[in-house]
């Protein structure tokens, strides 16, 4: 199986600077998705997510 994994530290989490907020989480996700879509070309993209906590 040939696959690649991308992992995102949202702003304000992990090593990413900034302050976490809903607009930033959405913007960061869209940026990563567009980057991945361009990288993948016509290949399938599978997205997996996990709760930010409760």
Secondary structure by P-SEA (a helix, b strand, c coil): ccbbbbbbbccccccccccccaaaaaaaaaaaaaaaaaaaccbbbbbbbbbccc
